[in-house]
Amino acid sequence: MVSEAGSLYRYRNIEGNLVIDHEIPPEYVAGGYEVLSTTGRVEQVVPPHRVEPEEPEGDGGVVTSEDASKQLRDDQMLLRSYSEISELEAAKDRRLSQLTREVEIIQSNISKNQEMLVAARAKAANYQRSGQAVPELVLKNMDDLVILQKDAEQMLSLREREYAETKQRYSRYIERFMTLKGLEPLEKTQPSSPTTVPATALSDDG
């Protein structure tokens, strides 16, 4: 059952009859519902959940009760957290800017580690050319730098993927928020932003 303290919900059951209750069975959430005040005033209208055409065909496009419950939680989060579309867009920009800075820091660390590794290998080569054994400290330093480099490259890959996923998630949030608020969709003529980290953040210049 889906419910929230202090809220009343109005929805249609399987027979098509209007029902007002403090909770909604999950199987009815996808059909849309209204949130009522204690005096019966409509405070919010949640439209039926629509299955996008590009969804996999394995389940025939059926919305499960789990999907509907998650959609309801997302809807409640959006409506509690944001009152205007500009607030949601600002939150998106803040998070993407933070991830971009993290990517730039990781790239800078990778560049510095690479320079230190090149210097350490040159130092080891000098020992070998002079017929001396490479000191254990130099060998350990190279091993440590190689490990740091691999860790940094893995972290960079994770942050780049997180950037793309965050951008897509907020785009879905914005589209859903506009649906919940009954706003007109964004103009399709607007240029779309890149789905990956900006090229300036991916440069090796640091």
PyMOL commands that set and color helices and strands:
alter all, ss='L'
color gray80, all
select helices_A, chain A and resi 26-29+65-81+85-129+136-181+199-202
alter helices_A, ss='H'
color red, helices_A
select strands_A, chain A and resi 2-3+8-12+18-21+23-24+33-36+42-46
alter strands_A, ss='S'
color yellow, strands_A
deselect
rebuild
show_as cartoon
